Amino acid sequence: MGEKDATEKTLESYADVFADIVNVLLFEGQPLIVPEDLRDALPRSVYKADGKLHEQERDTAKFWLSGQIRIALLGLENQTEIEEDMALRVISYDGAAYRDQMNRDQKGKTKERYPVVTLVLYFGYQKHWDKPLSLKERLDIPKELEPYVNDYRVNLFEIAWLPDETIAKFRSDFRFVADYFSQRRKNRQYKAPEGELRHVKEVLELLSAVTQDTRFMDAYNKRIEEGRAVNMEAWIDEAESRGREEGKSEMVLEMLREKQPLDLIAKVSKFSPEKIAEVGRLHGVLASDCWKRS
C-alpha cells in the first residue's frame, strides 16, 4: 500500500475494536480478550542495513496483559494490495519484537518471554490473495538445504471472503467494515446493516483509506457541516448519489470536448443547460459551441 495514512489505523487502535477483531478471527468470537486487558505497544522498530539504521512500522500493535504479566504482543497489518514479500515483512516485524524482549532482559527490566502474533487483514474484494503466505513458498531453496530452512507462515484473513456467520460474530464497528467489503464482493452494492456506529468518523476514514475513495469522508463532512445525523445508511445514500453525479459530470465533460449538441448532452445526462455550462466552466471548456449546434 506504500506509505500508509494514519487515519487508516485509527479505528483498529480502539481497544474495543482491536479486541473484537482478534477474538473473532482467532477465537471464533469467544471474548477471551477484553479491551481493558490491552495496552498500546510501540509500532516502530529499528534495524540496521548497509551500515545505517532504518525504521519499520506496524499498523497497530497492542500488548495483551493479565495484570502486569504480558500474555502476548498482537499486531494488525492492513493490506489492499497483494504483496509477494508479505512473509518476509511479517517475520521482520515479529523478529524485532522478540529482539526487544532480549534487549529488555539485558537492561535488567524483565526476563519474561511471550509470543508475538501478527494478523494480516486483506481488504481486496476483486480477487483472492494468490501470492506466497509462507517463507518457504517465497524463497528459492536448494533441495539439499530445504530440511534445514525454518518456515514462517502469515496469518492472512481475507475480509471480503469471510463467511456471513463469521461477520455476524463481530460486536464492534468492525462488523460494518467487514460487511461492506463482503457485500461489495458479492453484489457490487451495499446495504447498511442495522445497528449504531460507535466510531463513525473512524469507520469512514478506514473505508476511505483502504478504498482510496474520498466520497466516504466527503459525505461525512457535508452532513457534519449541515448539522445532520451521520449513520451508515445515510452515508451510503449520499456517497452513492455523489458518485453518480461525478460519473455524469465526467460524461458531460467528455461530450462538451467532443462538441456534442446541447440537447443530446441534456438528454443523456439529465442535466439542465445551466448545469452543463457549469461543468464546462469548471474545467475550462466552453459550452457555447454546443448551444450553436443544438
Stockholm file with secondary structure:
# STOCKHOLM 1.0

chainA/1-294         MGEKDATEKTLESYADVFADIVNVLLFEGQPLIVPEDLRDALPRSVYKADGKLHEQERDTAKFWLSGQIRIALLGLENQTEIEEDMALRVISYDGAAYRDQMNRDQKGKTKERYPVVTLVLYFGYQKHWDKPLSLKERLDIPKELEPYVNDYRVNLFEIAWLPDETIAKFRSDFRFVADYFSQRRKNRQYKAPEGELRHVKEVLELLSAVTQDTRFMDAYNKRIEEGRAVNMEAWIDEAESRGREEGKSEMVLEMLREKQPLDLIAKVSKFSPEKIAEVGRLHGVLASDCWKRS
#=GR chainA/1-294 SS CCSCCTHHHHHHHSHHHHHHHHHHHHHTTCCCSCGGGEEECCCEEEEEETTEEEEEECSEEEEEEETTEEEEEEEEEEESSCCTTHHHHHHHHHHHHHHHHHHHHHTTSCCCCCCEEEEEEECCCSSCCCSCCBHHHHSCCCTTTGGGSCCCBCEEEEGGGSCHHHHTTCCSTHHHHHHHHHHHHHHSSCCCCSSCCSSHHHHHHHHHHHHTCTHHHHHHHHHHHTTCCCCHHHHHHHHHHHHHHHHHHHHHHHHHHTTCCHHHHHHHHCCCHHHHHHHHHHTTCCCHHHHHHC
#=GC SS_cons         CCSCCTHHHHHHHSHHHHHHHHHHHHHTTCCCSCGGGEEECCCEEEEEETTEEEEEECSEEEEEEETTEEEEEEEEEEESSCCTTHHHHHHHHHHHHHHHHHHHHHTTSCCCCCCEEEEEEECCCSSCCCSCCBHHHHSCCCTTTGGGSCCCBCEEEEGGGSCHHHHTTCCSTHHHHHHHHHHHHHHSSCCCCSSCCSSHHHHHHHHHHHHTCTHHHHHHHHHHHTTCCCCHHHHHHHHHHHHHHHHHHHHHHHHHHTTCCHHHHHHHHCCCHHHHHHHHHHTTCCCHHHHHHC
//
